[in-house]
Amino acid sequence: MNKKRIAIVGTGGRALSFTEPVASTYRDFNALVALCDVSPTRMAYHNELLARQWSHPPVPTYAATDFDRMLSDQRPDTIVVCSKDSTHHDYIVRSLRAGCDAITEKPMTIDAEKCQAILDAQRTTGRRVRVAFNYRWGPFRTKVKELISSGAIGRVHSVNLEYLLDTSHGADYFRRWHAHMAESGGLFVHKSTHHFDLVNWWLDAIPAQVFAHGDLVFYGRRNAESRGDGRFATYPRYTGSGQKDDPFALDLDATESFRRLYRDAEKDDGYQRDRNVFRDDIDIFDQMGALVRYRTGESLVYSLVAYSPREGMRVAINGDRGRLEYHEFVGSHMNRAVVSGEFRNEKHGSAEAAGEWIQVYPHFRPSYRVDVPPASGPHGGADHILAEHLFSPNPPADPWNRVAGHEQGAASILTGVAANVSVQSGKPVAIADLVMLAPEAQRLSQLV
Ligand SMILES: NC(=O)c1ccc[n+]([C@@H]2O[C@H](COP(=O)([O-])OP(=O)(O)OC[C@H]3O[C@@H](n4cnc5c(N)ncnc54)[C@H](O)[C@@H]3O)[C@@H](O)[C@H]2O)c1
């Protein structure tokens, strides 16, 4: 059998979720043929892990400036895009034009112009783009989709979704490139793309109009000083600051992966993974709210806070025959000392599944709890299921249409892009004024 030739661009932490399945579980069907990044040190560490963990031979590495040469040398079938968000569109468009398919990490891209470039390139080349929305593949989220589709609460008219990021996970977005609108689109795009996609998919709805507010009230120097916490803002970065008792400290010497991926790679590109979350140059919001109206009339009330003492999601979905509540709480920052790479795995593993539940409240009948078999692995088991669908030649049937393409990737980011525009203008924003997605389509599933 001809193996699918796969190259990865962007070899930071998240790329490991793709090298692992391609180089181990699905290696009989896929060949990892190249890595591409601005940092030779990060690529060398990926090659070392390939050998150490999966006895995989090293693969050729290419500087970001040699991406096109990588495409012509290695002739990949599929490019996995795991680079910084603001670069996704460029690699997707160049891959499609070279005749490759693309699998991209979320968010598909960060603004309307870049989104349009991807849609245009897809249309003219006919190649395939898939967006790795791992949230959809979590067993509880799939169960919510199943319940709504089966009519358990009738026709859905409104959703409330509150997402809390705690002062460990939430703070992490303020340490590095995510803290700049131009690099991540802010949390309305970078993070909320997961949540807006869930609602689009659960309701099978396309967003039409957004009104939003956003503020920076906790991170950044001014906020620390106005709370009397100015001492936290006195050093530019954490490693080597000696601030072990600082709850926001992140020590790049604490784990092998932090040290090898980031600390040792600083000489390549100056990327500092541990910048002080109370420094001056942060221009994204840490608290935001949006009101979204869908083409088919449903409404969403959405909020995200990135400085909470506890982490998780609370969703209420109201239908004309009842209400469904889905809660997912993963614990509190008080349970752990200093953020570490290992902590992420622990949090997104069994602890997440243990804190999830679904309760259905039918009109005029008793409510009931819906059981979902426990799953393990990163992101509540979602990453393993998604990997099977991306890299197995015979993935199991997908009755819930969890595979997302370019239009669904666009529908999700455009809610956040419109929210950013609305915050600036103080006015509601029509998504069709930013990017026109299939105007005749009423339902998300009608988008290709
Ligand atoms: N689905 C999820 O749950 C999830 C989780 C984490 C990250 N992500 C996404 O994965 C992507 C990577 O995130 P990460 O946490 O690994 O970040 P990271 O900062 O660890 O890695 C980003 C990599 O991109 C590289 N890069 C930067 N500019 C580049 C350019 N011009 N060309 C090529 N490479 C470039 C960096 O050198 C770095 O190796 C992001 O898009 C992020 O949104 C998704």
The ligand as an SDF file (V2000), in Angstrom:
LIG
                    3D

 44 48  0  0  0  0  0  0  0  0999 V2000
   -6.4410   21.9670   19.3660 N   0  0  0  0  0  0  0  0  0  0  0  0
   -5.8360   22.2490   20.4970 C   0  0  0  0  0  0  0  0  0  0  0  0
   -6.2870   21.8880   21.5470 O   0  0  0  0  0  0  0  0  0  0  0  0
   -4.5520   23.0370   20.4640 C   0  0  0  0  0  0  0  0  0  0  0  0
   -3.7390   23.0580   21.6130 C   0  0  0  0  0  0  0  0  0  0  0  0
   -2.5500   23.7990   21.5520 C   0  0  0  0  0  0  0  0  0  0  0  0
   -2.2290   24.4930   20.4040 C   0  0  0  0  0  0  0  0  0  0  0  0
   -3.0420   24.4440   19.3090 N   0  0  0  0  0  0  0  0  0  0  0  0
   -2.6780   25.1720   18.0700 C   0  0  0  0  0  0  0  0  0  0  0  0
   -1.4880   24.5850   17.5600 O   0  0  0  0  0  0  0  0  0  0  0  0
   -0.6550   25.5990   16.9820 C   0  0  0  0  0  0  0  0  0  0  0  0
    0.7190   25.5480   17.6420 C   0  0  0  0  0  0  0  0  0  0  0  0
    0.5830   25.8310   19.0250 O   0  0  0  0  0  0  0  0  0  0  0  0
    1.7380   25.4680   20.0680 P   0  0  0  0  0  0  0  0  0  0  0  0
    1.1100   25.4530   21.4100 O   0  0  0  0  0  0  0  0  0  0  0  0
    2.4710   24.2800   19.5990 O   0  0  0  0  0  0  0  0  0  0  0  0
    2.6550   26.7710   19.9400 O   0  0  0  0  0  0  0  0  0  0  0  0
    4.2530   26.8570   19.9970 P   0  0  0  0  0  0  0  0  0  0  0  0
    4.5660   28.2800   20.1400 O   0  0  0  0  0  0  0  0  0  0  0  0
    4.7610   25.8670   20.9530 O   0  0  0  0  0  0  0  0  0  0  0  0
    4.6600   26.3620   18.5340 O   0  0  0  0  0  0  0  0  0  0  0  0
    4.4910   27.1500   17.3990 C   0  0  0  0  0  0  0  0  0  0  0  0
    5.5830   26.7900   16.4190 C   0  0  0  0  0  0  0  0  0  0  0  0
    5.3940   27.5900   15.2390 O   0  0  0  0  0  0  0  0  0  0  0  0
    6.6790   27.9770   14.8130 C   0  0  0  0  0  0  0  0  0  0  0  0
    6.5880   29.1360   13.9570 N   0  0  0  0  0  0  0  0  0  0  0  0
    6.4040   30.4370   14.2940 C   0  0  0  0  0  0  0  0  0  0  0  0
    6.4120   31.2060   13.1890 N   0  0  0  0  0  0  0  0  0  0  0  0
    6.6030   30.3800   12.1440 C   0  0  0  0  0  0  0  0  0  0  0  0
    6.6910   30.5720   10.7530 C   0  0  0  0  0  0  0  0  0  0  0  0
    6.6220   31.7790   10.1890 N   0  0  0  0  0  0  0  0  0  0  0  0
    6.8890   29.4880    9.9640 N   0  0  0  0  0  0  0  0  0  0  0  0
    6.9810   28.2420   10.5060 C   0  0  0  0  0  0  0  0  0  0  0  0
    6.8910   28.0000   11.8200 N   0  0  0  0  0  0  0  0  0  0  0  0
    6.7190   29.0660   12.6320 C   0  0  0  0  0  0  0  0  0  0  0  0
    7.4410   28.2480   16.1010 C   0  0  0  0  0  0  0  0  0  0  0  0
    8.8280   28.2560   15.8610 O   0  0  0  0  0  0  0  0  0  0  0  0
    6.9820   27.0950   16.9590 C   0  0  0  0  0  0  0  0  0  0  0  0
    7.8000   25.9670   16.7980 O   0  0  0  0  0  0  0  0  0  0  0  0
   -1.3760   26.9190   17.1630 C   0  0  0  0  0  0  0  0  0  0  0  0
   -2.0770   27.2400   15.9930 O   0  0  0  0  0  0  0  0  0  0  0  0
   -2.3620   26.6390   18.2860 C   0  0  0  0  0  0  0  0  0  0  0  0
   -3.5290   27.4170   18.1700 O   0  0  0  0  0  0  0  0  0  0  0  0
   -4.1830   23.7130   19.3320 C   0  0  0  0  0  0  0  0  0  0  0  0
  1  2  1  0
  2  3  2  0
  2  4  1  0
  4  5  1  0
  4 44  2  0
  5  6  2  0
  6  7  1  0
  7  8  2  0
  8  9  1  0
  8 44  1  0
  9 10  1  0
  9 42  1  0
 10 11  1  0
 11 12  1  0
 11 40  1  0
 12 13  1  0
 13 14  1  0
 14 15  2  0
 14 16  1  0
 14 17  1  0
 17 18  1  0
 18 19  2  0
 18 20  1  0
 18 21  1  0
 21 22  1  0
 22 23  1  0
 23 24  1  0
 23 38  1  0
 24 25  1  0
 25 26  1  0
 25 36  1  0
 26 27  1  0
 26 35  1  0
 27 28  2  0
 28 29  1  0
 29 30  1  0
 29 35  2  0
 30 31  1  0
 30 32  2  0
 32 33  1  0
 33 34  2  0
 34 35  1  0
 36 37  1  0
 36 38  1  0
 38 39  1  0
 40 41  1  0
 40 42  1  0
 42 43  1  0
M  CHG  2   8   1  16  -1
M  END
$$$$
